Amino acid sequence: MQQTDRAEAMRDLAPRGELRVGLNLSNFLLVTSGDDGPQGIVPDLARSLAAELGVPLRFVPYPSPGPLGDAVDSDAWDVAFLADEPARATRIAFSPAYLEIPAGYLVPPGSPIRDIAEVDRPGVRIASMDSGAYTLYLKRTLERAELRLAPTLEASFQLFVDQGLHALAGLQARLISDHQRLPGSRILPGDFTAVQQAIGTARGKETGARFLASFAQGIKAQGLVQAAIERHQVAGVRAAPP
């Protein structure tokens, strides 16, 4: 990127002289808490982005993706690491995906459901976390099954168990731990989608959006995404294709 474009990108992405990065704290695969502030794959990449721009970094945490995405309207953050979903893309300009997270289903003990194709049928009730990217996908694509929504990941598991629902939708890595908590349950083979994790900024910041697109492609090509996955020993995620 030419120096003039970089300067304009800084005006788009760090107009206050610092980079405010919105974090989704519910995505335990990408963000964890540490004594020195947020840790994990996304905080590492955010630090690389701030270094690339040459500005200080400030994290702006949110408890779940819904409030994080909505906060773009109040100018509460400059850049957010968030799943690219059509429902959000009307207000947020997303980079190409830098990482993918497969999502699938857990079914209870004794369930006759054997594969993902059997889930979208009349009478099937699915627990899922409201505003999760995989939930937004299911809202768009399910034709016959019914979604039952809960505000958090833990609440979606409790809803699944307490109401005796037919399936729990979730990220594959989370489903592994939920499966261990519910003896006799099964994770269906395969995934119904792979959540595309991207870097976004408010629409209208065209140079900033181009800079983020270039940055996302660069961290994949340079192996920084894969290195962060390995450094934090995160299972259930993969670097997005070039």
C-alpha positions in Angstrom: 0.0 0.0 0.0 1.3 3.4 -0.9 2.1 5.9 1.8 -0.8 8.2 0.9 -3.2 5.2 1.1 -1.8 4.1 4.4 -2.2 7.6 5.9 -5.9 7.6 4.7 -6.3 4.1 6.1 -5.1 5.4 9.5 -7.7 8.2 9.3 -10.4 5.6 8.6 -9.3 3.0 11.2 -7.6 5.1 13.9 -9.0 8.6 13.8 -8.4 9.1 17.5 -4.7 8.1 17.3 -5.4 4.6 18.6 -7.0 1.5 17.2 -10.1 0.5 19.1 -10.8 -3.2 18.4 -14.1 -4.8 19.3 -13.9 -8.3 20.8 -16.5 -11.0 21.1 -15.8 -12.5 24.5 -18.2 -15.4 24.0 -16.0 -16.9 21.2 -13.8 -18.8 23.6 -11.8 -20.3 20.7 -10.5 -16.9 19.7 -10.4 -14.8 22.8 -9.6 -15.7 26.4 -8.9 -13.7 29.6 -5.4 -13.2 30.9 -3.6 -11.3 33.6 -2.3 -8.8 31.0 -5.6 -8.4 29.2 -7.3 -10.4 26.4 -5.3 -13.3 25.0 -5.7 -15.7 22.1 -5.8 -15.7 18.4 -7.8 -12.5 17.8 -5.8 -10.4 20.3 -2.6 -11.5 18.7 -3.8 -10.6 15.3 -5.2 -7.3 16.6 -1.8 -6.4 18.0 -0.2 -7.2 14.6 -2.8 -4.9 12.9 -2.1 -2.0 15.4 1.7 -2.5 14.8 1.1 -2.4 11.0 -0.7 0.9 11.4 1.8 2.2 13.9 -0.8 3.2 16.5 -1.6 2.1 20.1 -4.2 -0.6 20.6 -7.3 -0.5 22.8 -9.7 -3.5 23.2 -13.4 -2.9 23.4 -15.0 -6.1 24.8 -18.6 -7.3 24.3 -20.3 -10.3 25.9 -21.6 -11.7 22.6 -21.5 -11.0 18.8 -24.9 -9.3 18.7 -24.0 -6.3 20.8 -20.6 -6.1 19.1 -22.1 -5.9 15.7 -24.8 -3.4 16.7 -22.2 -1.1 18.3 -20.9 -0.2 14.8 -23.8 2.3 14.7 -22.6 4.2 17.8 -19.0 4.4 16.6 -17.9 2.5 19.7 -15.0 0.7 17.9 -12.9 1.2 14.8 -12.3 -2.4 13.8 -14.0 -5.6 14.9 -13.0 -9.3 14.6 -16.3 -10.9 13.9 -18.0 -13.5 11.7 -19.0 -12.2 8.3 -22.7 -12.6 8.0 -25.1 -11.0 5.4 -27.2 -9.6 8.3 -24.2 -7.7 9.5 -22.6 -6.9 6.1 -25.2 -4.2 5.4 -23.5 -2.0 8.1 -20.0 -3.5 8.3 -17.5 -3.8 5.5 -15.7 -7.2 6.0 -12.3 -8.4 4.9 -11.9 -11.8 3.3 -12.1 -14.5 6.0 -8.9 -15.2 7.8 -10.2 -18.2 9.8 -13.0 -20.7 9.6 -14.8 -22.4 12.5 -16.9 -25.5 11.6 -20.4 -25.7 13.2 -22.5 -28.8 13.7 -25.1 -30.5 15.9 -25.2 -32.5 19.1 -28.1 -34.9 19.6 -29.3 -36.4 22.9 -29.0 -40.0 24.1 -31.2 -42.4 22.1 -31.8 -39.9 19.3 -32.8 -41.6 16.0 -31.1 -38.7 14.1 -27.9 -40.0 12.4 -26.8 -37.3 10.1 -27.1 -33.6 9.5 -29.6 -34.0 6.6 -32.1 -35.5 9.0 -32.2 -32.4 11.3 -34.2 -30.1 9.1 -37.5 -31.9 9.3 -40.9 -31.1 10.7 -41.2 -31.4 14.5 -37.4 -31.1 15.1 -36.5 -28.5 17.7 -33.0 -27.1 17.7 -31.4 -25.1 20.6 -29.0 -22.4 19.5 -27.4 -19.2 20.8 -29.2 -16.1 19.7 -27.0 -13.8 17.4 -24.3 -16.4 16.8 -23.1 -16.5 13.2 -24.1 -20.2 12.9 -27.6 -19.3 14.2 -27.9 -16.5 11.6 -27.0 -19.1 9.0 -29.7 -21.5 10.3 -32.3 -18.7 10.4 -31.6 -18.3 6.6 -31.5 -21.9 5.6 -33.7 -24.0 7.8 -37.0 -24.8 6.1 -38.8 -27.2 8.4 -37.1 -27.5 11.8 -37.8 -25.0 14.6 -35.1 -22.9 16.3 -35.2 -22.3 20.0 -32.9 -19.5 21.0 -31.0 -18.7 24.2 -28.8 -15.7 25.0 -25.5 -17.5 25.7 -23.7 -20.7 24.8 -24.3 -22.1 28.2 -27.9 -21.2 28.2 -28.4 -22.9 24.8 -27.0 -26.1 26.3 -29.3 -25.9 29.3 -32.2 -25.2 27.0 -31.3 -28.3 25.0 -31.2 -30.5 28.1 -34.0 -29.0 30.1 -36.6 -28.9 27.4 -35.5 -32.2 25.8 -34.9 -30.7 22.4 -33.8 -32.8 19.4 -30.5 -31.1 18.6 -28.1 -28.5 19.9 -26.4 -26.3 17.3 -22.9 -25.0 18.0 -19.3 -24.7 17.1 -17.7 -28.1 16.8 -15.1 -27.4 19.6 -17.9 -26.4 22.0 -20.0 -29.4 21.1 -17.1 -31.7 22.1 -17.2 -30.3 25.7 -21.0 -30.4 25.8 -20.9 -34.0 24.6 -18.7 -34.9 27.5 -21.2 -33.3 29.9 -24.1 -35.3 28.5 -23.3 -39.1 28.6 -24.8 -40.9 25.7 -25.1 -37.9 23.4 -23.6 -37.9 20.0 -22.0 -35.3 17.7 -23.4 -35.7 14.2 -20.6 -36.2 11.6 -19.7 -33.3 9.4 -20.7 -29.7 9.7 -23.7 -27.6 8.4 -21.5 -24.5 7.9 -18.1 -23.1 8.6 -18.3 -19.7 10.2 -16.2 -17.2 8.3 -14.2 -15.1 10.8 -13.2 -11.7 9.2 -12.1 -8.2 10.1 -14.7 -5.4 9.7 -15.1 -1.7 9.9 -18.0 0.6 9.4 -19.3 0.9 5.8 -18.1 4.1 4.1 -14.5 3.7 5.2 -13.4 2.5 1.8 -9.6 2.9 2.2 -9.7 1.4 5.6 -11.7 -1.6 4.3 -9.2 -2.1 1.5 -6.4 -2.0 4.1 -8.1 -4.7 6.2 -8.7 -6.8 3.1 -5.0 -6.7 2.3 -4.0 -7.3 5.9 -6.3 -10.4 6.2 -4.8 -11.9 3.0 -1.3 -11.1 4.2 -1.6 -12.8 7.6 -2.8 -15.9 5.9 -0.1 -15.9 3.3 2.6 -15.2 5.9 1.4 -18.0 8.1 0.5 -15.7 11.0 -3.0 -17.2 11.4 -1.7 -20.7 11.5 1.0 -19.8 13.9 -1.5 -18.2 16.2 -3.7 -21.3 16.1 -0.7 -23.5 17.0 0.6 -21.1 19.6 -2.6 -21.1 21.5 -3.3 -24.8 20.8 -6.8 -24.2 19.6 -8.6 -27.2 18.2 -11.7 -26.9 15.9 -10.5 -24.0 13.8 -8.6 -23.7 10.6 -7.0 -20.9 8.6 -9.2 -19.8 5.8 -8.2 -20.6 2.2 -6.2 -17.9 0.4 
